[in-house]
Amino acid sequence: MAYVDGFVIPVPKDNIEAYTKMARQCSEIWREHGALEFRECIADDVKPGKLTSFPQSVNLEDGETVIFSWILFKSRAHRDEVNDKAMKDPRMAQFMDMATMPFDGKRMIYGGFETLSDL
């Protein structure tokens, strides 16, 4: 079954255009190196919870929204191979400086997931 890298990211609403541009460029890089899908989703019906929620998970601040994204791979080995190539791609250098990112990378949540079911 497939393997997924998932991300939850706080993005200032004023930076949505810059984030979208960056995401499109990253999508091209990941897809060129073999990723099967690269999806970016912006919060639409995401309310703060009492115990847990997407906004709480990234310590959402006023003027920010939540981005939920994922990249699909054939397997974990395929993910590791594609990510290694993508991160070494010279086009990625422009996105690695935390000071110029259109979001607070310290509050980004990410991880790799095995597919439990695929219906």
All heavy atoms as an XYZ file, in Angstrom:
956
protein
N       0.827     -1.194      0.000
C       0.000      0.000      0.000
C       0.866      1.250      0.000
O       2.047      1.196      0.282
C      -0.904     -0.008      1.224
C      -2.128     -0.860      1.055
S      -3.407     -0.357      2.183
C      -3.757     -1.905      2.939
N       0.260      2.365     -0.256
C       0.956      3.651     -0.366
C       1.468      4.140      0.978
O       1.092      3.640      2.032
C       0.018      4.685     -0.971
N       2.332      5.125      0.921
C       2.905      5.775      2.097
C       2.667      7.273      1.965
O       2.726      7.820      0.858
C       4.405      5.491      2.162
C       5.022      5.799      3.491
C       4.978      4.886      4.531
C       5.638      7.023      3.722
C       5.542      5.166      5.772
C       6.200      7.311      4.949
C       6.154      6.377      5.968
O       6.707      6.667      7.195
N       2.371      7.945      3.093
C       2.012      9.362      3.060
C       2.872     10.156      4.029
O       3.056      9.747      5.175
C       0.520      9.551      3.448
C       0.157     11.022      3.531
C      -0.385      8.822      2.473
N       3.405     11.274      3.575
C       3.970     12.291      4.465
C       2.871     13.317      4.671
O       2.301     13.832      3.698
C       5.188     12.974      3.845
C       6.489     12.240      4.121
O       6.474     11.272      4.907
O       7.521     12.633      3.554
N       2.541     13.617      5.936
C       1.485     14.566      6.238
C       2.020     15.774      6.978
O       2.990     15.669      7.727
N       1.372     16.924      6.767
C       1.814     18.193      7.341
C       0.617     19.017      7.807
O      -0.399     19.071      7.129
C       2.565     19.035      6.292
C       3.658     18.291      5.583
C       3.378     17.526      4.466
C       4.964     18.365      6.037
C       4.386     16.838      3.810
C       5.978     17.684      5.384
C       5.692     16.915      4.261
N       0.759     19.674      8.950
C      -0.201     20.661      9.430
C       0.624     21.912      9.692
O       1.591     21.880     10.468
C      -0.927     20.194     10.706
C      -1.922     21.248     11.165
C      -1.630     18.862     10.465
N       0.252     23.024      9.035
C       1.111     24.214      9.004
C       0.299     25.469      9.311
O      -0.741     25.699      8.679
C       1.759     24.364      7.607
C       2.478     23.072      7.207
C       2.714     25.548      7.559
C       2.777     22.969      5.737
N       0.776     26.314     10.239
C       0.118     27.606     10.454
C       0.662     28.618      9.447
O       1.871     28.812      9.330
C       0.542     27.980     11.875
C       1.909     27.381     12.015
C       1.885     26.114     11.184
N      -0.221     29.242      8.704
C       0.205     30.208      7.689
C      -0.532     31.528      7.906
O      -1.771     31.536      7.967
C      -0.075     29.686      6.257
C       0.339     30.713      5.214
C       0.644     28.366      6.023
N       0.211     32.637      8.013
C      -0.468     33.936      8.104
C      -1.344     34.153      6.868
O      -0.921     33.877      5.740
C       0.688     34.941      8.153
C       1.843     34.165      8.695
C       1.674     32.775      8.128
N      -2.546     34.636      7.091
C      -3.467     34.855      5.973
C      -2.874     35.809      4.938
O      -3.129     35.669      3.738
C      -4.804     35.368      6.481
C      -5.554     34.318      7.275
C      -6.835     34.864      7.871
C      -7.530     33.803      8.710
N      -8.715     34.322      9.388
N      -2.053     36.747      5.376
C      -1.395     37.672      4.451
C      -0.348     36.981      3.581
O       0.109     37.558      2.591
C      -0.718     38.819      5.214
C      -1.713     39.755      5.869
O      -2.909     39.722      5.498
O      -1.299     40.527      6.757
N       0.053     35.760      3.946
C       1.096     35.036      3.210
C       0.555     33.885      2.366
O       1.339     33.094      1.839
C       2.144     34.481      4.181
C       3.002     35.552      4.790
O       2.923     36.715      4.412
N       3.816     35.181      5.758
N      -0.763     33.786      2.232
C      -1.344     32.665      1.478
C      -0.830     32.644      0.039
O      -0.482     31.588     -0.485
C      -2.889     32.708      1.505
C      -3.390     32.506      2.935
C      -3.487     31.673      0.551
C      -3.025     31.188      3.568
N      -0.764     33.801     -0.595
C      -0.284     33.847     -1.984
C       1.168     33.369     -2.065
O       1.517     32.566     -2.937
C      -0.413     35.266     -2.543
C      -0.114     35.348     -4.024
C      -0.365     36.743     -4.585
O      -1.258     37.456     -4.089
O       0.343     37.099     -5.544
N       2.026     33.834     -1.175
C       3.430     33.410     -1.165
C       3.541     31.923     -0.847
O       4.349     31.206     -1.453
C       4.228     34.234     -0.159
N       2.719     31.452      0.097
C       2.748     30.026      0.446
C       2.317     29.184     -0.760
O       2.936     28.168     -1.079
C       1.841     29.730      1.643
C       1.862     28.259      1.981
C       2.843     27.740      2.817
C       0.934     27.380      1.420
C       2.897     26.380      3.090
C       0.982     26.031      1.694
C       1.961     25.534      2.523
O       2.013     24.186      2.782
N       1.263     29.609     -1.438
C       0.764     28.875     -2.597
C       1.824     28.800     -3.691
O       2.020     27.744     -4.309
C      -0.527     29.528     -3.133
O      -1.493     29.533     -2.079
C      -1.072     28.793     -4.338
N       2.511     29.893     -3.920
C       3.592     29.908     -4.925
C       4.685     28.920     -4.535
O       5.150     28.136     -5.359
C       4.165     31.321     -5.057
C       5.262     31.434     -6.086
C       5.797     32.854     -6.198
C       6.949     32.895     -7.187
N       7.558     34.225     -7.257
N       5.101     28.949     -3.261
C       6.127     28.029     -2.781
C       5.649     26.579     -2.912
O       6.389     25.712     -3.383
C       6.465     28.327     -1.323
C       7.529     27.397     -0.753
S       7.618     27.473      1.048
C       6.131     26.574      1.454
N       4.406     26.315     -2.533
C       3.869     24.957     -2.591
C       3.831     24.436     -4.030
O       4.135     23.264     -4.278
C       2.473     24.923     -1.973
N       3.473     25.291     -4.969
C       3.455     24.871     -6.382
C       4.857     24.504     -6.861
O       5.044     23.515     -7.566
C       2.868     25.970     -7.263
C       1.376     26.060     -7.161
C       0.795     27.018     -8.191
N      -0.650     27.084     -8.023
C      -1.318     28.203     -7.851
N      -0.697     29.368     -7.869
N      -2.619     28.180     -7.697
N       5.839     25.309     -6.470
C       7.215     25.013     -6.872
C       7.699     23.722     -6.223
O       8.337     22.894     -6.880
C       8.125     26.187     -6.524
C       7.849     27.413     -7.369
C       8.602     28.641     -6.885
O       8.727     28.894     -5.696
N       9.105     29.415     -7.830
N       7.392     23.534     -4.942
C       7.794     22.305     -4.253
C       7.088     21.097     -4.861
O       7.689     20.032     -5.029
C       7.504     22.402     -2.765
S       8.614     23.512     -1.883
N       5.816     21.270     -5.209
C       5.071     20.188     -5.839
C       5.746     19.739     -7.127
O       5.891     18.539     -7.378
C       3.646     20.652     -6.129
O       2.947     19.668     -6.854
N       6.182     20.686     -7.925
C       6.870     20.345     -9.178
C       8.133     19.545     -8.892
O       8.424     18.556     -9.573
C       7.218     21.616     -9.954
C       6.027     22.317    -10.546
C       6.375     23.661    -11.176
O       7.584     23.936    -11.382
O       5.443     24.425    -11.458
N       8.884     19.974     -7.890
C      10.139     19.290     -7.541
C       9.840     17.866     -7.071
O      10.458     16.906     -7.561
C      10.911     20.084     -6.473
C      11.394     21.413     -7.065
C      12.081     19.268     -5.919
C      11.907     22.413     -6.034
N       8.899     17.704     -6.138
C       8.594     16.369     -5.612
C       8.050     15.454     -6.706
O       8.426     14.290     -6.798
C       7.617     16.465     -4.444
C       8.313     16.270     -3.131
C       8.376     15.113     -2.400
C       9.068     17.235     -2.396
N       9.121     15.318     -1.258
C       9.553     16.613     -1.232
C       9.386     18.569     -2.610
C      10.325     17.263     -0.285
C      10.155     19.226     -1.669
C      10.617     18.579     -0.527
N       7.171     15.993     -7.551
C       6.600     15.167     -8.624
C       7.673     14.764     -9.635
O       7.696     13.629    -10.102
C       5.458     15.910     -9.328
C       4.225     16.190     -8.469
C       3.473     14.935     -8.063
N       3.116     14.106     -9.189
C       1.907     13.957     -9.686
N       0.901     14.571     -9.134
N       1.690     13.171    -10.718
N       8.578     15.681     -9.955
C       9.668     15.335    -10.877
C      10.531     14.213    -10.326
O      11.076     13.406    -11.089
C      10.551     16.555    -11.149
C       9.946     17.541    -12.099
C      10.812     18.779    -12.288
O      12.044     18.700    -12.087
O      10.246     19.839    -12.620
N      10.657     14.160     -9.000
C      11.499     13.138     -8.381
C      10.722     11.876     -8.017
O      11.291     10.956     -7.432
C      12.226     13.714     -7.167
C      13.272     14.718     -7.547
N      14.396     14.396     -8.287
C      13.358     16.051     -7.321
C      15.129     15.473     -8.482
N      14.514     16.497     -7.908
N       9.419     11.832     -8.361
C       8.695     10.578     -8.249
C       7.498     10.528     -7.323
O       6.835      9.486     -7.239
N       7.190     11.599     -6.588
C       6.005     11.581     -5.732
C       4.761     11.345     -6.583
O       4.656     11.856     -7.695
C       5.871     12.887     -4.953
N       3.822     10.578     -6.055
C       2.612     10.248     -6.800
C       1.580     11.369     -6.747
O       0.880     11.617     -7.727
C       1.995      8.960     -6.249
C       2.916      7.736     -6.247
C       2.211      6.555     -5.597
C       3.383      7.408     -7.655
N       1.450     12.007     -5.589
C       0.526     13.125     -5.408
C       1.156     14.125     -4.449
O       1.963     13.757     -3.601
C      -0.810     12.670     -4.796
C      -1.647     11.819     -5.675
C      -2.968     11.449     -5.011
O      -3.398     12.135     -4.054
O      -3.575     10.462     -5.450
N       0.748     15.372     -4.569
C       1.204     16.444     -3.673
C      -0.010     17.345     -3.483
O      -0.423     18.024     -4.417
C       2.357     17.200     -4.333
C       3.098     18.141     -3.431
C       4.377     17.836     -3.001
C       2.536     19.347     -3.032
C       5.084     18.712     -2.187
C       3.228     20.228     -2.220
C       4.505     19.910     -1.800
N      -0.610     17.314     -2.301
C      -1.863     18.044     -2.063
C      -1.689     19.109     -0.988
O      -1.030     18.888      0.018
C      -2.956     17.079     -1.600
C      -3.223     15.935     -2.527
C      -3.909     16.392     -3.778
N      -4.107     15.257     -4.678
C      -5.003     15.216     -5.597
N      -5.819     16.232     -5.774
N      -5.111     14.165     -6.375
N      -2.296     20.254     -1.205
C      -2.308     21.361     -0.245
C      -3.766     21.760     -0.024
O      -4.487     22.024     -0.984
C      -1.542     22.569     -0.802
C      -0.067     22.323     -1.056
C       0.769     22.359      0.199
O       0.309     22.886      1.237
O       1.900     21.866      0.146
N      -4.186     21.803      1.227
C      -5.571     22.132      1.561
C      -5.584     23.238      2.613
O      -4.820     23.186      3.576
C      -6.291     20.906      2.114
S      -6.183     19.458      1.039
N      -6.469     24.216      2.432
C      -6.574     25.331      3.376
C      -7.821     25.135      4.244
O      -8.850     24.657      3.758
C      -6.596     26.685      2.633
C      -6.416     27.833      3.606
C      -7.838     26.820      1.773
C      -6.080     29.157      2.937
N      -7.713     25.490      5.514
C      -8.815     25.302      6.460
C     -10.087     25.964      5.949
O     -10.060     27.095      5.473
C      -8.432     25.877      7.823
N     -11.174     25.226      6.085
C     -12.480     25.739      5.690
C     -13.476     25.564      6.844
O     -14.211     26.479      7.161
C     -12.976     24.997      4.442
C     -14.348     25.448      4.009
O     -14.525     26.663      3.777
O     -15.253     24.596      3.926
N     -13.464     24.404      7.462
C     -14.357     24.112      8.584
C     -13.497     23.515      9.698
O     -13.562     22.324      9.989
C     -15.451     23.133      8.144
C     -16.461     22.870      9.248
O     -16.550     23.684     10.191
O     -17.154     21.837      9.170
N     -12.649     24.344     10.290
C     -11.672     23.911     11.283
C     -11.804     24.815     12.503
O     -11.299     25.935     12.511
C     -10.231     23.985     10.707
C      -9.222     23.511     11.713
C     -10.141     23.173      9.420
N     -12.504     24.311     13.498
C     -12.767     25.120     14.681
C     -11.828     24.748     15.826
O     -11.384     23.609     15.916
C     -14.214     24.928     15.111
C     -15.169     25.405     14.019
C     -16.603     25.222     14.386
C     -17.547     25.676     13.309
N     -17.251     25.315     11.957
N     -11.527     25.709     16.694
C     -10.723     25.384     17.881
C     -11.476     24.387     18.754
O     -12.699     24.464     18.876
C     -10.578     26.723     18.608
C     -10.975     27.765     17.630
C     -11.889     27.115     16.631
N     -10.763     23.461     19.333
C     -11.396     22.470     20.190
C     -11.216     22.798     21.651
O     -10.595     23.801     22.017
N     -11.785     21.951     22.503
C     -11.607     22.110     23.945
C     -10.363     21.372     24.405
O      -9.669     21.823     25.307
C     -12.838     21.614     24.676
C     -14.051     22.478     24.405
C     -15.241     22.058     25.193
C     -16.407     22.991     24.813
N     -17.560     22.797     25.615
N     -10.072     20.221     23.798
C      -8.888     19.444     24.160
C      -7.879     19.380     23.017
O      -6.687     19.556     23.229
C      -9.279     18.025     24.570
C     -10.144     17.909     25.815
C     -10.538     16.466     26.056
C      -9.429     18.480     27.035
N      -8.391     19.113     21.808
C      -7.506     19.016     20.645
C      -8.200     19.595     19.420
O      -9.429     19.624     19.344
C      -7.129     17.553     20.334
O      -8.331     16.840     20.023
C      -6.405     16.899     21.493
N      -7.405     20.050     18.468
C      -7.929     20.545     17.196
C      -6.745     20.894     16.310
O      -5.607     21.002     16.780
C      -8.810     21.782     17.401
O      -8.028     22.888     17.814
N      -7.008     21.086     15.041
C      -5.949     21.533     14.134
C      -5.393     22.890     14.572
O      -4.180     23.067     14.619
C      -6.437     21.577     12.683
C      -6.452     20.233     12.018
C      -7.642     19.553     11.831
C      -5.280     19.639     11.576
C      -7.670     18.307     11.218
C      -5.285     18.402     10.967
C      -6.488     17.728     10.789
N      -6.229     23.879     14.904
C      -5.667     25.155     15.360
C      -4.786     25.012     16.604
O      -3.719     25.617     16.686
C      -6.908     26.004     15.658
C      -7.957     25.465     14.736
C      -7.695     23.980     14.717
N      -5.213     24.194     17.550
C      -4.406     24.006     18.749
C      -3.099     23.280     18.446
O      -2.084     23.539     19.081
C      -5.202     23.219     19.802
C      -6.303     24.034     20.435
C      -7.231     23.168     21.258
O      -7.863     22.262     20.737
N      -7.303     23.459     22.551
N      -3.129     22.381     17.489
C      -1.942     21.578     17.202
C      -0.755     22.424     16.742
O       0.389     22.047     16.952
C      -2.258     20.507     16.153
O      -2.438     21.075     14.870
N      -1.046     23.569     16.117
C       0.026     24.440     15.622
C       0.086     25.764     16.375
O       0.756     26.693     15.954
C      -0.110     24.701     14.104
C       0.111     23.422     13.315
C      -1.450     25.338     13.758
N      -0.652     25.821     17.501
C      -0.695     27.052     18.298
C      -1.069     28.245     17.411
O      -0.373     29.263     17.380
C       0.643     27.289     19.011
C       0.526     28.322     20.102
O      -0.539     28.546     20.654
N       1.638     28.971     20.403
N      -2.176     28.093     16.695
C      -2.633     29.090     15.731
C      -2.784     30.460     16.379
O      -3.353     30.584     17.464
C      -3.964     28.654     15.116
C      -4.356     29.334     13.823
C      -3.418     28.914     12.692
C      -5.790     28.975     13.458
N      -2.264     31.474     15.722
C      -2.324     32.849     16.220
C      -3.322     33.664     15.400
O      -3.724     33.257     14.303
C      -0.932     33.479     16.141
C       0.092     32.760     17.021
C       1.501     33.298     16.885
O       1.732     34.230     16.084
O       2.399     32.765     17.574
N      -3.730     34.817     15.940
C      -4.632     35.704     15.205
C      -4.043     36.016     13.831
O      -2.844     36.256     13.697
C      -4.848     37.014     15.968
C      -5.745     36.840     17.185
O      -6.475     35.837     17.251
O      -5.715     37.717     18.064
N      -4.886     36.025     12.825
C      -4.441     36.356     11.476
C      -3.837     35.178     10.723
O      -3.315     35.350      9.630
N      -3.897     33.974     11.303
C      -3.350     32.791     10.641
C      -4.470     31.816     10.293
O      -5.559     31.872     10.845
C      -2.357     32.062     11.562
C      -1.084     32.813     11.826
C      -0.122     32.055     12.721
O      -0.569     31.234     13.560
O       1.081     32.293     12.592
N      -4.160     30.910      9.387
C      -5.044     29.806      9.051
C      -4.219     28.527      9.053
O      -2.987     28.574      9.123
C      -5.750     30.030      7.696
O      -6.764     29.036      7.532
C      -4.774     29.995      6.532
N      -4.899     27.406      8.958
C      -4.219     26.113      8.962
C      -4.186     25.548      7.544
O      -5.193     25.572      6.829
C      -4.943     25.109      9.893
C      -4.279     23.738      9.828
C      -4.971     25.620     11.319
N      -3.025     25.053      7.174
C      -2.853     24.318      5.924
C      -2.629     22.855      6.299
O      -1.833     22.549      7.189
C      -1.635     24.832      5.117
C      -1.798     26.310      4.732
C      -1.376     23.949      3.889
C      -2.845     26.606      3.696
N      -3.345     21.966      5.631
C      -3.167     20.532      5.805
C      -2.694     20.012      4.458
O      -3.337     20.255      3.434
C      -4.496     19.888      6.205
C      -4.468     18.388      6.229
C      -3.657     17.711      7.129
C      -5.256     17.659      5.355
C      -3.647     16.321      7.156
C      -5.256     16.272      5.382
C      -4.446     15.606      6.281
N      -1.563     19.339      4.440
C      -1.055     18.869      3.154
C      -0.485     17.466      3.288
O      -0.179     17.006      4.387
C       0.000     19.838      2.603
O       1.117     19.896      3.447
N      -0.377     16.809      2.152
C       0.225     15.487      2.153
C       0.858     15.204      0.807
O       0.512     15.777     -0.217
C      -0.784     14.409      2.527
C      -1.833     14.120      1.508
C      -1.785     13.173      0.510
C      -3.106     14.762      1.367
N      -2.940     13.203     -0.219
C      -3.767     14.145      0.284
C      -3.749     15.784      2.061
C      -5.039     14.548     -0.121
C      -5.011     16.167      1.660
C      -5.639     15.552      0.581
N       1.842     14.300      0.862
C       2.528     13.822     -0.337
C       2.387     12.308     -0.339
O       2.634     11.659      0.680
C       4.020     14.216     -0.344
C       4.189     15.719     -0.105
C       4.671     13.795     -1.665
C       5.636     16.152      0.104
N       1.999     11.744     -1.462
C       1.763     10.308     -1.577
C       2.919      9.640     -2.318
O       3.385     10.146     -3.342
C       0.450     10.071     -2.336
C      -0.005      8.627     -2.482
C      -0.400      8.057     -1.116
C      -1.176      8.542     -3.452
N       3.340      8.489     -1.774
C       4.437      7.705     -2.335
C       4.010      6.244     -2.463
O       3.030      5.827     -1.855
C       5.662      7.784     -1.414
C       6.119      9.186     -1.120
C       5.668      9.849      0.015
C       6.994      9.850     -1.960
C       6.079     11.140      0.308
C       7.405     11.141     -1.682
C       6.953     11.788     -0.552
N       4.780      5.456     -3.205
C       4.502      4.030     -3.368
C       4.724      3.263     -2.071
O       4.003      2.307     -1.783
C       5.397      3.431     -4.453
C       5.159      3.978     -5.839
C       6.173      3.403     -6.815
C       6.118      4.111     -8.146
N       7.193      3.660     -9.043
N       5.745      3.650     -1.304
C       6.143      2.932     -0.098
C       7.051      3.845      0.727
O       7.437      4.921      0.258
C       6.922      1.664     -0.468
O       8.142      2.035     -1.123
N       7.416      3.404      1.919
C       8.350      4.203      2.718
C       9.707      4.296      2.025
O      10.328      5.360      2.008
C       8.510      3.614      4.110
C       9.590      4.369      4.864
C       9.389      4.465      6.299
N      10.439      5.309      6.862
C      10.797      5.254      8.107
N      10.202      4.427      8.936
N      11.750      6.035      8.553
N      10.168      3.196      1.446
C      11.451      3.220      0.733
C      11.394      4.224     -0.422
O      12.346      4.988     -0.644
C      11.808      1.827      0.225
N      10.269      4.230     -1.139
C      10.093      5.184     -2.236
C      10.085      6.609     -1.688
O      10.706      7.506     -2.257
C       8.790      4.871     -2.984
C       8.508      5.782     -4.123
N       7.380      6.567     -4.183
C       9.209      6.055     -5.257
C       7.387      7.271     -5.300
N       8.485      6.978     -5.974
N       9.387      6.841     -0.555
C       9.369      8.163      0.079
C      10.778      8.616      0.420
O      11.167      9.744      0.123
C       8.506      8.126      1.342
C       8.323      9.454      2.085
C       9.430      9.865      3.053
N       9.697      8.973      4.119
C       9.437      9.187      5.409
N       8.852     10.298      5.787
N       9.788      8.314      6.305
N      11.552      7.725      1.050
C      12.909      8.087      1.449
C      13.763      8.454      0.239
O      14.520      9.424      0.270
C      13.555      6.945      2.242
C      12.900      6.725      3.598
O      12.138      7.599      4.065
O      13.164      5.659      4.198
N      13.604      7.702     -0.839
C      14.351      7.962     -2.076
C      13.949      9.303     -2.695
O      14.804     10.123     -3.057
C      14.089      6.816     -3.057
C      14.721      6.984     -4.412
C      14.288      5.877     -5.371
O      14.198      4.711     -4.938
O      14.043      6.196     -6.553
N      12.639      9.543     -2.809
C      12.142     10.784     -3.414
C      12.525     11.990     -2.557
O      13.007     13.002     -3.074
C      10.614     10.725     -3.630
C      10.065     12.088     -4.039
C      10.266      9.671     -4.660
N      12.325     11.895     -1.238
C      12.669     13.017     -0.354
C      14.149     13.343     -0.407
O      14.530     14.518     -0.391
C      12.236     12.726      1.082
C      10.761     12.935      1.298
O      10.041     13.396      0.424
N      10.294     12.568      2.473
N      14.990     12.316     -0.471
C      16.430     12.546     -0.552
C      16.772     13.333     -1.821
O      17.510     14.325     -1.772
C      17.179     11.215     -0.526
C      18.683     11.399     -0.509
O      19.201     12.088      0.405
O      19.359     10.858     -1.419
N      16.203     12.925     -2.931
C      16.445     13.626     -4.200
C      15.884     15.047     -4.162
O      16.545     15.995     -4.606
C      15.831     12.855     -5.365
C      16.531     11.560     -5.694
C      15.792     10.829     -6.803
C      16.408      9.481     -7.097
N      15.623      8.739     -8.089
N      14.668     15.195     -3.649
C      14.033     16.516     -3.618
C      14.822     17.477     -2.734
O      15.036     18.636     -3.112
C      12.591     16.399     -3.137
N      15.246     17.023     -1.574
C      15.960     17.912     -0.652
C      17.345     18.289     -1.180
O      17.873     19.337     -0.822
C      16.070     17.266      0.726
C      14.711     17.091      1.406
S      13.711     18.599      1.490
C      14.656     19.551      2.651
N      17.914     17.481     -2.061
C      19.213     17.796     -2.665
C      19.067     18.621     -3.946
O      20.051     19.108     -4.487
C      19.971     16.504     -2.971
C      20.473     15.809     -1.730
C      21.183     14.516     -2.080
C      21.678     13.819     -0.814
N      22.222     12.494     -1.094
N      17.846     18.776     -4.417
C      17.589     19.539     -5.631
C      17.964     20.997     -5.371
O      17.510     21.589     -4.394
C      16.108     19.427     -6.000
C      15.807     19.979     -7.374
O      16.103     21.173     -7.621
O      15.259     19.225     -8.192
N      18.796     21.602     -6.216
C      19.241     22.981     -5.986
C      18.095     23.995     -5.915
O      18.230     25.040     -5.279
C      20.148     23.284     -7.177
C      20.266     22.060     -7.977
C      19.393     21.000     -7.394
N      16.961     23.686     -6.527
C      15.823     24.602     -6.473
C      15.228     24.711     -5.071
O      14.517     25.666     -4.766
C      14.738     24.152     -7.458
C      15.185     24.245     -8.912
C      14.169     23.622     -9.839
N      14.153     22.171     -9.637
C      13.309     21.335    -10.245
N      12.399     21.820    -11.084
N      13.364     20.045    -10.019
N      15.534     23.758     -4.205
C      14.999     23.777     -2.844
C      15.735     24.755     -1.933
O      15.208     25.150     -0.902
C      15.071     22.372     -2.225
C      14.007     21.430     -2.734
S      12.334     22.002     -2.379
C      12.326     21.963     -0.591
N      16.926     25.183     -2.296
C      17.736     26.063     -1.440
C      16.974     27.323     -1.033
O      17.072     27.769      0.105
C      19.037     26.423     -2.142
N      16.194     27.874     -1.940
C      15.461     29.112     -1.655
C      14.405     28.938     -0.571
O      13.964     29.915      0.036
C      14.806     29.634     -2.931
C      13.742     28.699     -3.487
C      13.149     29.180     -4.781
O      12.848     30.358     -4.925
N      12.981     28.284     -5.742
N      13.990     27.696     -0.299
C      12.936     27.447      0.676
C      13.473     27.025      2.044
O      12.696     26.803      2.958
C      11.980     26.361      0.172
C      11.410     26.663     -1.183
C      11.587     25.781     -2.224
C      10.703     27.837     -1.412
C      11.060     26.047     -3.480
C      10.183     28.122     -2.654
C      10.359     27.222     -3.688
N      14.768     26.928      2.199
C      15.346     26.380      3.421
C      15.674     27.422      4.487
O      15.998     27.065      5.614
C      16.601     25.566      3.092
C      16.366     24.449      2.077
S      14.875     23.457      2.333
C      15.312     22.535      3.749
N      15.570     28.683      4.166
C      15.875     29.746      5.123
C      14.624     30.050      5.943
O      13.632     30.562      5.430
C      16.346     31.002      4.380
C      16.731     32.138      5.305
O      16.645     31.979      6.544
O      17.134     33.194      4.785
N      14.666     29.720      7.253
C      13.505     29.920      8.127
C      13.062     31.384      8.152
O      11.880     31.672      8.355
C      13.822     29.458      9.547
C      14.041     27.960      9.660
S      12.517     27.041      9.573
C      12.151     26.885     11.294
N      13.982     32.311      7.946
C      13.653     33.739      8.021
C      12.792     34.198      6.839
O      12.083     35.198      6.954
C      14.940     34.564      8.089
N      12.844     33.482      5.716
C      12.088     33.909      4.543
C      10.893     33.005      4.226
O      10.197     33.239      3.242
C      13.004     33.998      3.302
O      13.557     32.706      3.046
C      14.116     35.012      3.512
N      10.664     31.994      5.047
C       9.510     31.111      4.831
C       8.220     31.902      5.030
O       8.155     32.748      5.917
C       9.527     29.940      5.817
C      10.517     28.878      5.511
S      10.310     27.543      6.719
C      11.491     26.387      6.082
N       7.177     31.599      4.260
C       5.910     32.316      4.432
C       5.065     31.756      5.593
O       3.871     32.005      5.674
C       5.208     32.113      3.085
C       5.759     30.833      2.568
C       7.175     30.759      3.074
N       5.699     30.984      6.482
C       5.028     30.418      7.653
C       6.081     30.152      8.725
O       7.275     30.205      8.457
C       4.271     29.130      7.301
C       5.161     28.014      6.817
C       5.657     27.063      7.693
C       5.505     27.913      5.475
C       6.471     26.037      7.251
C       6.318     26.892      5.017
C       6.809     25.953      5.905
N       5.616     29.874      9.937
C       6.516     29.579     11.043
C       6.821     28.084     11.045
O       6.033     27.273     11.544
C       5.874     30.007     12.364
C       6.769     29.801     13.569
O       7.869     29.216     13.418
O       6.379     30.221     14.668
N       7.958     27.718     10.494
C       8.346     26.316     10.372
C       8.514     25.606     11.703
O       8.424     24.380     11.763
N       8.731     26.357     12.773
C       8.891     25.735     14.091
C       7.575     25.168     14.610
O       7.567     24.321     15.498
C       9.465     26.735     15.099
C      10.898     27.162     14.766
C      11.377     28.211     15.733
C      10.715     29.492     15.298
N      11.172     30.716     15.807
N       6.452     25.657     14.063
C       5.143     25.178     14.513
C       4.505     24.201     13.523
O       3.378     23.778     13.699
C       4.204     26.360     14.780
C       4.658     27.177     15.980
C       3.645     28.249     16.361
N       3.663     29.321     15.383
C       2.566     29.884     14.857
N       1.371     29.490     15.210
N       2.679     30.861     13.982
N       5.240     23.831     12.489
C       4.746     22.853     11.524
C       4.817     21.458     12.157
O       5.783     21.117     12.815
C       5.601     22.872     10.255
C       5.225     21.807      9.259
S       6.161     21.908      7.705
C       7.789     21.422      8.223
N       3.765     20.681     11.953
C       3.740     19.292     12.412
C       3.829     18.419     11.168
O       3.147     18.673     10.165
C       2.436     18.998     13.173
C       2.368     19.858     14.418
C       2.343     17.523     13.521
C       1.037     19.777     15.114
N       4.659     17.398     11.212
C       4.789     16.525     10.053
C       5.191     15.122     10.489
O       5.687     14.920     11.603
C       5.801     17.078      9.045
C       7.183     17.258      9.622
C       8.139     16.248      9.529
C       7.542     18.433     10.277
C       9.406     16.416     10.072
C       8.794     18.610     10.813
C       9.722     17.593     10.713
O      10.964     17.751     11.260
N       4.950     14.183      9.616
C       5.335     12.806      9.887
C       4.968     11.905      8.728
O       4.219     12.291      7.838
N       5.526     10.702      8.754
C       5.267      9.701      7.734
C       4.271      8.672      8.239
O       4.323      8.269      9.399
N       3.374      8.227      7.351
C       2.294      7.338      7.735
C       2.159      6.179      6.743
O       2.116      6.404      5.533
C       0.956      8.081      7.759
C       0.913      9.193      8.764
C       1.443     10.442      8.466
C       0.354      8.987     10.014
C       1.412     11.473      9.392
C       0.311     10.005     10.948
C       0.839     11.251     10.650
N       2.058      4.967      7.276
C       1.718      3.820      6.468
C       0.216      3.850      6.216
O      -0.549      4.253      7.089
C       2.068      2.523      7.190
C       3.544      2.266      7.306
C       3.830      0.911      7.931
O       2.985     -0.007      7.823
O       4.889      0.783      8.542
N      -0.196      3.404      5.059
C      -1.617      3.348      4.748
C      -2.260      2.203      5.533
O      -1.780      1.061      5.473
C      -1.836      3.137      3.233
O      -1.209      4.205      2.536
C      -3.308      3.092      2.889
N      -3.289      2.516      6.270
C      -4.013      1.511      7.045
C      -5.126      0.874      6.219
O      -5.344     -0.332      6.269
C      -4.598      2.166      8.302
C      -5.252      1.263      9.333
C      -4.268      0.212      9.828
C      -5.753      2.101     10.500
N      -5.816      1.699      5.436
C      -6.820      1.174      4.505
C      -6.854      2.083      3.294
O      -6.527      3.248      3.360
C      -8.201      1.093      5.150
O      -8.697      2.369      5.426
N      -7.226      1.516      2.176
C      -7.296      2.264      0.924
C      -8.528      1.778      0.190
O      -8.486      0.777     -0.526
C      -6.018      2.017      0.096
C      -5.927      2.896     -1.110
O      -6.807      3.772     -1.304
O      -4.977      2.726     -1.886
N      -9.646      2.444      0.427
C     -10.928      1.976     -0.120
C     -11.341      2.765     -1.330
O     -11.138      3.924     -1.439
C     -11.998      2.097      0.975
C     -11.675      1.354      2.262
C     -12.710      1.669      3.316
C     -11.595     -0.132      2.012
